[in-house]
Amino acid sequence: MMAHSHGRVDTYADWCRPALVTNAEAMLARELERMKTKPGNIHLCLTTDPFMYGYPEVTALTLRLIEIINSYGISCSTLTKGVMPVTLADPMRFPEQNSYGISLVSLNEDFRKKWEPGAAPYTERIGALRELHDLGCSTLVHMEPYPTPNIIEQGLGELLDAVSFADEIWFGGWNYNNIVKQYPDPKKFYDEQSAIVRRFLATRHR
């Protein structure tokens, strides 16, 4: 909807088809070169998913862009609903300061097909992150937007257990759809879920 309101796409079908910027590498290098003060980190986020599932050309370009960013002494962080390549763990190409994350709010595949069409299945998403973690990469799980029970009934504990290996876990509510307001006292629900996450993390780090 944001892409449509800003005139970047006309239809949902258009939005679902990625279009690579042909001179993306040159543009990035030019931007970084002209900066007098370099940022400490550059984040590649879900607005244009850096590892878009089913589009290897997107992943290939992302890897090249990360290399360019790193060549300027800048670390890179990523967030995806796709599958991250194990290549990211190659210390000859990518420094350990980089951080790699997935968005994950459920383990239910029916939920994924309805609310995240085109995203990677959860087992693939988690498996790729686990492989990078086991190879020494810094990993993150972003549990936002987490759904209220009127969207899906599920236990947060099972989800936390599935990604307990991750170095960081971030949690946040579902803020962009009025369906959440139809659930009785959503603030109380999110306060309770946040407390579950805090207890889980506190126990894990004892």
N, C-alpha and C positions, 0 to 999 in steps of 0.2 A: 504493500500500500504506500509506503514511503517512496519507493522508486517510481510508482505511478504518479503520485502527487507532485514529485519533482520533475516529471517529464522525461525520465530516463527510459521508461518502457510504456507501451500502450496496453498490453494485455498480460495476464498471468502467464500465458504460454511463452511470451517474449521474455519475461523475467526468469523463467526456468531454463532458458538456453543461454549458457555462458558465452560471452564474446571477449576474446583476449585482445588486449591492447598490443598492437604489433611492435611498438617501440617502447614497451614497458621497461625493459632493462636500461635503455639509454635515458629514459625520462627519470628513472630512479637515481641513476648515477649522477645525472645533472643536478637534481635536487639536492642530493647529499653533498655534492662538490661545492655548491654555492652557499651552504650553511656555514656561518662563521662559528656558531656554537652547535655542536652535534648533540642529538638526544642520546640519552644513555641506553634507551631501548625503543624499538619499533614493534608495534603489535599488529599482526595480521589477523583480522577478526572475521566474524560470521557475516558481516555485511557483504563481503565477497569471499565466500569460504575458500581458504587457501588450499584445501585438499578435497575439493568437491567430488563427491562419490560418483564414480562412473566416468570421470573426465580426466584421463591420465595427462592430457596436455596442460590442464590447470596445475596439477601436481608438479609437472616438469618445470613449468615457468616459476612456480612458487619456490622450488629448490634453488633455481638460479637467482631469484630475487633475494632470498635469504643469504646466499653467498655474497652478493654485492653488499648488502647491509653489513654483514660481518666483516667484510674487507675494509670498512671504514672504522673498525673498532667498536661497532655498535651491536649490542646483543639483540636478539629477535625472540619474540614470543608469538605463539600461534594458538588459535582456537578454531576447532572444526567439528562438523558433524559427519565427517568422512573418515577415511582410513589413512593414517599417517605412515609414510614409508619408513622402513627400518634404516634407510640411507641416512636419516637424520642423526643416527647414533655414530656415524663415521667421524672420529675425531680429526681426521685429516681434512675434512671438508667443513665441519661445523663445530664451533667451540662449545664447551660445556656450559657456558653462561646462557645459552639459549634455553628456552622453556617451551614445552609443548603441552597443549591442553585439548580436552574434548568437552563438548556440551552433552550432558546426560541428565535427564529428569525422570526416566522410567526404564524398566526392563521389559515392559509389555509391548510386544511387536504390533498388536492391533492399534495401540496408542500411537506408535511410531508411524504406521501407515496412514493414520488419519491426520495427525498433527505435524509430522515431519516427513512428508512424502519426498522421496528422492534421497533422503539421508541414509547413511550406512546402517545396516542392522546392528543392534547393540553389541552382540557378541564380537563382531568384527571391530567395532569402534574401541571397545574395551581391550580386546586382544592386542591390537596395535599399540595402544598406550602402555599396556603391561610389558610388551616386548621392549619398548624404548626405555621404560623404567628399569627393567632388568639389565639393560646394557649401560646403565649409568646416567641416563638423561633426566633432567628435571621435569616432572610431570604434574599436571593440574587437571582436576575435574570441576567443571562449572555447572552446578545444579540450579540453573535458572533459565527460564521461568518454571518454577516447580508448581505443578497443578494441584488445585484443591480437590477434595473427594467427589464433588459433583461433576468433575471432569473425568477423573479416574480414581477408583478405590485401590490403594496400594500402601504397602508398608515402607517407610523410609529406611528402616534398618536393613532390609534386603539389598537396597540400592547402595547403601554405604558399605556393606560387606563386600559387594562386588568390586568396589574401587578402593578398598582399604589400603592398597599398596601405594596409591598416589601420594606425592609429596605435599600437595595442597588440595583442599576441597573448599570451594566457595558455594554458598547457598543463597538463593534469593527467590522472591515470590513472582507470581504471574501477574504482571501489571498492565498488559496491553490489550486485554479483552474483558468486557463487562460480565462475562459468564462467571468470573470469580466472585463478583458482588452478589450473585444469586445464592452463594453458599452462606449459611448462617455464621456470622462473626468470622470472616476470613482473617482478620488481624489476630484473633486468638489462635486460630489454626497455625498461622505462620510463626507466631511466637513459640508455640509448642514444638513445631518442627525445627526451628532454629535451636531450641534448647536440646533437642535430640542430637543435632549435629555437633553442638559444643561438647556434650557429654561423650559422644563417640570419639571426637578428636582428643579430648582430655585423657580418656582411657587409653587410646592408642599411643600417646606420647609419654606415658608414665614410665 
